[in-house]
Amino acid sequence: MKKRIKIGLVGCGTIGSEIALAIDKMPAESAVLAAISDKDIKKAEALLGRLRARPEILGADELIKKADLIVEAASMEVSGPLVKKAVEAKKDIMIMSVGGIVKDYPALFALAEQNGCRIYLPSGAICGLDGVKASALGKIKKAELTTRKPPAALSGAPFIERNKIDLKAIRSETVIFQGSALEAIKGFPANINVACALSIAGIGPEKTLVRIIASPEYKGNTHEIVIEAESGRLATRAENVPSPGNPKTSYLAVLSAIATLKQILGTVKVGT
Ligand SMILES: NC(=O)c1ccc[n+]([C@@H]2O[C@H](COP(=O)([O-])OP(=O)(O)OC[C@H]3O[C@@H](n4cnc5c(N)ncnc54)[C@H](O)[C@@H]3O)[C@@H](O)[C@H]2O)c1
C-alpha cells in the first residue's frame, strides 16, 4: 500500500491557496496538508480558515521537518534556499518560482541525485515542455520564448524601473526586452519563471532567447515557444487567462501546479 504523503506548503497566496484547496479535496489516504508557511501570517491564517484539514502554521525549517513533500509558491528569493534545505534533508520538493534556481540548478540537481530525492518543476504558464525535453536528448539549435503581456503586468520589474520605461505611455505592441533567459530573470523576476523552466528543460539560460512584448490590447499573458532541433521544429502558443487572485499569474500556472501534484501522488503519468 502507498503511504500517505505529508505536504508542507510555503506561500499561501494565489497559487498556494488553490494548491491547498486541491489537496484538501484529495482522498485522505493519499495526501494530507501537514503544514503551511507564509511571511504574512494573516495569509496563512486566512487559508487555514478555508480548509477542512488543520495544518500547522510553521516557519520553513520546521515545515521541512514535518513534510515528505514541500511545495513552494512564494517567491524567487524563497525557492533557491528552500530547495537546498529540502534536498539536504532528503525531502522531495516542487517549486513554482523556477527563477530562484536558474543559476544553481546543476548543483541542486546533483545534490538531489546524491540524496535520493526529487525536485519537480511544473510547466506553469507554458505548454510544450514535453517536446522540449525530448528534443533536448538530441541537438537543439535554437530555443526562443516570446512573451506578450499587458503593460501593467510588468509594473515594478527591475528592468522597467532601471530604464525608466513609462508603461502607461505604451499605446501599441512594443518590444520591451530581448536577451538571454538569464538576463530576463534578473530584469523581470516575478514575470519570467516560464523562461527558466524552458531553459532547464532545453539548452540552459545562457543560450535560451527571450523577447517580452507589451501592448494595452493584450488581456492576459501569451507565451510562444519555438524550438529548432535535430528532431524538427516545435512551435507552441499558450494564450492565458489571468488568475482571479493575481493578474500577474496565469490561471494555467495554478492548474499546472495542481496537475503536477496529482501526477506525483497518482499512479499514471501521461505525456513525456
Ligand atoms: N512557473 C510559472 O509558470 C509561474 C507562474 C506564475 C507565478 N509563478 C511564481 O509562483 C510564485 C507564487 O505566485 P502567486 O501568484 O501565488 O503569488 P502571490 O503573490 O499571490 O502569493 C505569494 C505568497 O507568498 C508569500 N511569500 C512571499 N515571500 C515569502 C517568504 N519569504 N516566505 C514565506 N512566504 C512568502 C506572500 O506573502 C504571498 O502570500 C511567484 O514567485 C510567482 O512568480 C510561477
The ligand as an SDF file (V2000), in Angstrom:
LIG
                    3D

 44 48  0  0  0  0  0  0  0  0999 V2000
    6.1920   28.7090  -13.0190 N   0  0  0  0  0  0  0  0  0  0  0  0
    5.2490   29.5320  -13.5040 C   0  0  0  0  0  0  0  0  0  0  0  0
    4.8070   29.4520  -14.6460 O   0  0  0  0  0  0  0  0  0  0  0  0
    4.6950   30.5900  -12.6090 C   0  0  0  0  0  0  0  0  0  0  0  0
    3.5360   31.2640  -12.9840 C   0  0  0  0  0  0  0  0  0  0  0  0
    3.0090   32.2080  -12.1130 C   0  0  0  0  0  0  0  0  0  0  0  0
    3.6540   32.5030  -10.9220 C   0  0  0  0  0  0  0  0  0  0  0  0
    4.8110   31.8590  -10.6170 N   0  0  0  0  0  0  0  0  0  0  0  0
    5.5300   32.1710   -9.3690 C   0  0  0  0  0  0  0  0  0  0  0  0
    4.9090   31.4810   -8.2990 O   0  0  0  0  0  0  0  0  0  0  0  0
    5.0820   32.2380   -7.0990 C   0  0  0  0  0  0  0  0  0  0  0  0
    3.7140   32.4140   -6.4150 C   0  0  0  0  0  0  0  0  0  0  0  0
    2.8370   33.1100   -7.2810 O   0  0  0  0  0  0  0  0  0  0  0  0
    1.4260   33.6720   -6.7450 P   0  0  0  0  0  0  0  0  0  0  0  0
    0.6810   34.1920   -7.9040 O   0  0  0  0  0  0  0  0  0  0  0  0
    0.8080   32.6530   -5.8600 O   0  0  0  0  0  0  0  0  0  0  0  0
    1.9460   34.9080   -5.8640 O   0  0  0  0  0  0  0  0  0  0  0  0
    1.1470   35.6420   -4.6710 P   0  0  0  0  0  0  0  0  0  0  0  0
    1.8090   36.9770   -4.5310 O   0  0  0  0  0  0  0  0  0  0  0  0
   -0.3120   35.5960   -4.8950 O   0  0  0  0  0  0  0  0  0  0  0  0
    1.4940   34.7540   -3.3990 O   0  0  0  0  0  0  0  0  0  0  0  0
    2.8050   34.6190   -2.8770 C   0  0  0  0  0  0  0  0  0  0  0  0
    2.6860   34.3260   -1.3900 C   0  0  0  0  0  0  0  0  0  0  0  0
    3.9900   34.0090   -0.9030 O   0  0  0  0  0  0  0  0  0  0  0  0
    4.2090   34.7430    0.2960 C   0  0  0  0  0  0  0  0  0  0  0  0
    5.6540   34.9790    0.4450 N   0  0  0  0  0  0  0  0  0  0  0  0
    6.4130   35.8510   -0.2400 C   0  0  0  0  0  0  0  0  0  0  0  0
    7.6770   35.8160    0.2070 N   0  0  0  0  0  0  0  0  0  0  0  0
    7.7020   34.8820    1.2000 C   0  0  0  0  0  0  0  0  0  0  0  0
    8.7200   34.4150    2.0740 C   0  0  0  0  0  0  0  0  0  0  0  0
    9.9590   34.9140    2.0420 N   0  0  0  0  0  0  0  0  0  0  0  0
    8.4030   33.4250    2.9720 N   0  0  0  0  0  0  0  0  0  0  0  0
    7.1380   32.9550    3.0390 C   0  0  0  0  0  0  0  0  0  0  0  0
    6.1240   33.3940    2.2610 N   0  0  0  0  0  0  0  0  0  0  0  0
    6.4150   34.3390    1.3500 C   0  0  0  0  0  0  0  0  0  0  0  0
    3.4170   36.0340    0.1410 C   0  0  0  0  0  0  0  0  0  0  0  0
    3.1240   36.6250    1.4020 O   0  0  0  0  0  0  0  0  0  0  0  0
    2.1750   35.5270   -0.5770 C   0  0  0  0  0  0  0  0  0  0  0  0
    1.1740   35.1000    0.3370 O   0  0  0  0  0  0  0  0  0  0  0  0
    5.7420   33.5700   -7.5130 C   0  0  0  0  0  0  0  0  0  0  0  0
    7.1370   33.5140   -7.2810 O   0  0  0  0  0  0  0  0  0  0  0  0
    5.4600   33.6460   -8.9900 C   0  0  0  0  0  0  0  0  0  0  0  0
    6.4490   34.4010   -9.6910 O   0  0  0  0  0  0  0  0  0  0  0  0
    5.3230   30.8940  -11.4140 C   0  0  0  0  0  0  0  0  0  0  0  0
  1  2  1  0
  2  3  2  0
  2  4  1  0
  4  5  1  0
  4 44  2  0
  5  6  2  0
  6  7  1  0
  7  8  2  0
  8  9  1  0
  8 44  1  0
  9 10  1  0
  9 42  1  0
 10 11  1  0
 11 12  1  0
 11 40  1  0
 12 13  1  0
 13 14  1  0
 14 15  2  0
 14 16  1  0
 14 17  1  0
 17 18  1  0
 18 19  2  0
 18 20  1  0
 18 21  1  0
 21 22  1  0
 22 23  1  0
 23 24  1  0
 23 38  1  0
 24 25  1  0
 25 26  1  0
 25 36  1  0
 26 27  1  0
 26 35  1  0
 27 28  2  0
 28 29  1  0
 29 30  1  0
 29 35  2  0
 30 31  1  0
 30 32  2  0
 32 33  1  0
 33 34  2  0
 34 35  1  0
 36 37  1  0
 36 38  1  0
 38 39  1  0
 40 41  1  0
 40 42  1  0
 42 43  1  0
M  CHG  2   8   1  16  -1
M  END
$$$$
